[in-house]
Amino acid sequence: MFMGHYAPAVWDTQRGKGTVLVPVWIAFLAVQFMDIIFACLAILGIEGDTRMIGGEPYFTIPYSHSLLTSLGWAAVGGFLFKLFHPSSGAKGFWMVFGLVFSHWIFDFIVHRPDLPLWPGSQIEFGLSVWNWPYMAFALEIGLLLAAFIYWVRVTTGPRSSLVALTCLFAFMCLIQFAFITAPGIQVQAGNFDPASALSGPSLGMSAVATYTILALAIAWIERRRAPKTTLQT
């Protein structure tokens, strides 16, 4: 999954209380924490290769996306959040833990079986929804749209913040189509050229740039939207 990962980022255990436990911009980084790890490993040449099996691309992501290491990365993410936000307590740790680990769960739905049980394991998971690119696009963008609608309902702000959020949503749709759906259509048609796809350091740097831009964009919008309290909803 790609843009669909951001759907859980707007959820927070403090919704309706006028406070937010995990700011949305931090949640944007948390749900992509595993891909940020992947990007760093790809830049170092440790991950990022694409295996072609039966004419379909499979990612080589044993250290960033195996089930075992995903649980470890979730714990690291929760620890880092609690380190910089000690007042969040155990709730903050587990909130971020869940956001980080949601990445693996969502990837399990769309990935072809390239999510190993642990690095080096021959057991790999993935339900292969990416094999139906238009359905996968509708699933991911539908999740993202529902999340943004929910966030708008539990926050308040000027019209400019809604315009900015709409522009961000359109930008994320474009990224989803260009980097996931379009190659998926090529795979389905049997004319996918792995040599034309980003890989290794170029893929890693592109991923880091994308996640940074999206986090900065939602941070700018979030500063202009205040959480509603229960009495206001």
N, C-alpha and C positions, 0 to 999 in steps of 0.2 A: 504494500500500500504506500501511497505518497501523500497527497493532500488530505486523504481521509483520516490520517493519523491525528490531524488537528482537532477533530470533533470533540474528544474528551477534554481538550485544553480549557474550554470555557466553563467546565463544571467545577464547583467548589463546595465544600461542606458548609461554608458560611453563607451561602446564598440566602437572601431574604433577611439577613441580620444587619445589613448596612456595612459589613466589613468583608474583606476577602482574605482568605488564608494564603492562597497561592495566586499571585498576580498572573494575569493571562499571558504576559510576555514571558514569564518564567515557565509557565506551563507549555508554551509553544516550544521552548528549548527542551523541556523534559520529555515531551512525547516524541521528539526527534533525537533524544540523547544517544540512542543506539546507532542511529545513522550518522551522528556527529563522530562517534567512535569509529564507525566504518570509514568515514571520510578521512580521518586522520591516519588510519591504517592503510587506506588506499594511497594516500600521498606518500607514505613510507614504502609502498610497494608490497605490503604484507597481504592485503586483500584487494578486491576490485576486478579480478579477472572474470571473464564470462565463459562458461562452459556451454557448448552446443550439444544438446542431446536430442536426437530425433528431430532436428531442425528447430528446436526451441531453446532459448537462452536460459541458463541457470546461473545464478550468482554464486561466487565462491566467498562465503561470509561466515567462516566457522567461529571466529573469535568475537565478532560483534553481534551475531544473530543466532548462535546456538541457544537452545532452551536453557541450558545450565548457565552459560555466561550472561544471558539476558537477565536472569534472576540476580546475578552478581552486579550487573550494571544498574539494575533497579535499586539495589541496596546502596550502591555508590551515589546515585542521584539523590536518594532520600537523605543520606548522610551529609552530602554537600549542602542541601537546602537547610537542613537542621543546623549545620555549622554556621551558616550566615544568617539564619533566622531562628535562633535558639528559643524564642518565645513561642514558636509554633508547636513545640512539644512533639509528642509521639504522633499526634494527628497529622502534623506537617510532614513528618518522615513517611508515614504510610500513604499519605495523599500523593506525594511525589513518587514514591515507590510504585504505586498503582499507575500513575501517568506514564512513567518510563516503561513499565512492563506491558502496558496496553499496546505498545509498538509491536511486540512479538505476537500478541493475540491477533491484531489486525493483519500483520504480515502473513500469519498462518492461513488466513482466509483467502488472500489473493495470490500469494507466491506459488510458483511451481515447487515441487518438493526439493528445496535447497536450504532448508532450515534444519541443521543437524541437531541431534539430541545433545551432543557435546562436541568440541573440536576433535575431528578425526573419526567421529561415529559414522557408521554406514546407515544408521537410521535417520532419515530426513523427512521433514514435515512440509505440508503445503497443499491447500485444496485447489490450487490452479485456476482461480476465478479470472486471473489475467488472460487465460486462454479465450475468454469472451470479452474482448476489449471494450465494446460499447456498454455491456452490462456492468463491467468493472468501473468504467467512467461514471455511469449513473449512480452506482453504489457509493463511490468515494465522494463525488460532488454532492450527492444527496445527504450524506452524513455531515459534510461541511456546511451545507446550507441550513440544515436543521439546527446545527450547533450555533451558527451565527444568529439565526432567528431567536433561539432561546436566549442568547446573550443580550440581544437588543431588548428583549422583554424584561430581563431582570436588572437592566441598567438604564440610566437616563443621561441624555446629553444633547448638545446642539445638533441641528440638521447637518452641519458640516461633518460631524463624526459619522453619521449614517452614509453620507456621500463617500467619505474615505473608506469606510468598511465595504461598501458596494464595489468600489474600485479595487480594493484588495481581493475581494472574492473573485472578481472577473480575472484579475491577474493570476490567482491561484488556479482557476479553471484552465487558463491558457497554458500554464506550466504543466498541469496534469496531462493535458492533451498532447503537448509537444514531446514530453519526455517519457510518458508511459503509454498513452492510448495509441498514438501514431505508430510507434514501434510495434505495439501489440497487433495493430491492423496488418502491418507488414509480415509479422510472424504468422498470422492467420492465413494470409494470402500466399505464404511460402516464399516471399522475396526479401526477407530480412537479411541485411548484411551486417554481421557482427563487427566488421572492420570499420563501419561508419559510426558505431556507437561509442559514447564516451567510456573510457575505462582507466583504471589506475590513477595516477596523480591528477589527470585532467578531470576525471569524474569526482575525485575527492575535493578538489578546489571548487568545482562548480557547486557541489553539495553544500560546502561550508558557506559559500557566498549566498546561496539561496536561503538557507536557514537563518543567516544573519539578517538579510534584508527583510524577511517575513517577521522575525522577532522585533526588529526596530519599527516596522510599520505598525504592528499591533500595539507596541508600547506607546507610540504616538497617539493612536486612536484611544487606547485605554486611559490615557491621561485626561481625555475629554469626555469620558463616560463614567459617571459615579454609580455605585451599586444602589439599587432601590432597597428600602427596608420593607418589612412585612406590611407595615401600615400603608405604604405607598402602592403596593401591588394589589 
